[in-house]
Amino acid sequence: MKIRLAALGMASAFALLATPLGANAQVSVNINVPGLVMVAPPPPRYEPPPPPRGGYVWVPGRWAWDGRAYAWRRGGWQPARSGYAYAPGRWVEDRGGWRWTEGDWRRHEARRRDREWDDDHRRHDRDDRRRGHGHGHDRDHGRDFCPPGQAKKGNC
């Protein structure tokens, strides 16, 4: 009888110990997407641009991912392209991680159109504020065009 009670007590103790271990089981799936970094980049460093250099454009420094950590890459000069403006690269949030988009050259006309759109947009915002229509970012504003990333946020 004593042996049965001891065995029953030990079985109960093992059952109690085994239960929490089974409940804490976790499954982790890590899908490696090429070019996607799961660690946010540090804030950009301030790098004072050197004096202008004829025929060249200054490309600012950036944080580069080496597979384990971020390392700072200093800025440098790139030969200018006639009729184009350089748009620096940047880190962009993508699918829960971060992806680097390289800098590229854009035609001056496209840059001028973007600037005109920005000026026009600011003018409309200013007019809306004068009329008491809030800060100009309501859902009715700009139905014809939705800036990148704003549709997902429900702003368009």
N, C-alpha and C positions, 0 to 999 in steps of 0.2 A: 504494500500500500504506500509506504513511504517512497519507494522507488518510482511508483506511478506519479505521485504528487511532484516529486523532484523533476521527473521527465516532463510533466505537463508545464511546470513553472519555467523550465529552460526553453521549451518550445514557444511558450508565450513571449518570453524575453527576446528570442530570435525573431519572432514575427514582428514585434514592435520595432526592433532595430532595422529590419529589412524594409518595412513599409515606407519610411521617409526616403530611403535611398532610391527606391523605385519611383517615387513621386517627383524627385528632383531631376530625372533624366531629361536631357535637352538634345535637340538636333540642330546643328548649325550647318547651313549651306552657304558657301562662299563662291560666287560666280565671278571669275576674273574677266572683266571687260577690258580689252586692250585700250590703253590711253586714259582710262578712268582711274583717278586717284581718290581713295576714300578719306584721306586726311586733308582738311582745308589748308590752303597755302597761308603762310604768315602775311601780315600786312606788307605792302610794298615798302622798300627802303627809299628814303629820299636821296637821290643822286643828283647833285647840281649839274645841269648841263654845261658842257664846255662852251667857249665862245663859238659863234657860227663859223662854219668852214665852207667856203665856196664849192658848189657842186656836190655837196654831201648833206645827208639828213641824219640827225642824231636819233638813234634807237635806244630808248631807256632800258636799264637793266631789269631783270626779272628773277623770280624764284623758279628754279627748275627742279623737277622730281627725278631723282637718280635711282628709283626703285626701292629705297629704304627711307630716305629723308629728303627734305628740300635743301638745295644749295643755291646761293646767290650767284647769278651770272651778271657781270658788269655790262653796262651799255656800250655801244660802239657806233661808229660811223658806217653809213651805207650810201652808196652812190645814188644821187637824186635821179628821178626819172621825169623828164619834161612832160608837163601836162597832168602829172599825178601828185597826189599827196599821200604820205605814209600814215597808215592807221596802225598804231602799236598793237601787239598781241595782248591777250588778257586771259585770266582764269575764269571759267564759266561753270556754274553749277549744272550738273547733268546726272540724272538718274540716281540721286542720292550721293553723288561724289563730285569730283572736280575734273574738268578737262581743259587743257591748254589749247587756245586757238591762236595760231601764228599770226603775226602782223602781216598786212598786205598793202598793196598800192591801190588807190582809188582815184578815178578821174576827178579833176577839179570841178567839172560841171555837176557831177553827182553830189559832191561835197557842198557846192553852192546851193543845190536844190534842198539838201538836208537842212542847211542853215536857214534858208527861206522858210521852210516848213516850221522850224523851231521858232523863228521870229513871229510867224503868223499864229502859231499855237499860243505863244506868250501873249500876243495882242488879244486873242479871243479870251484867254484866261483873265486878263486885266479887265476887259469889257464885262465879262460875266460877274466879276467881283463888284464892279461899279453898280451893276444892275441888281446885285443882291442874290445872285444864283450860286452862292457857295464858292468853293475854291476852283471851279472849272474842271474837276475830274469826275463829274457825274456820268452815269451810264449813257445818257443821250449824246454827250459830246463826242464827236469824231466817229460817227457810225461808219463812214466810208473807209477809214484807215484805223487799224489797231496796232500800236507800237509792239515790237517783239516782246513776247512773254506776258503781255497784259491780258490776253484773252483767257489764258489758263487761270489767272487770278480773278476773273469775273469783272474786269474793268471795262470790257468792250461788249 
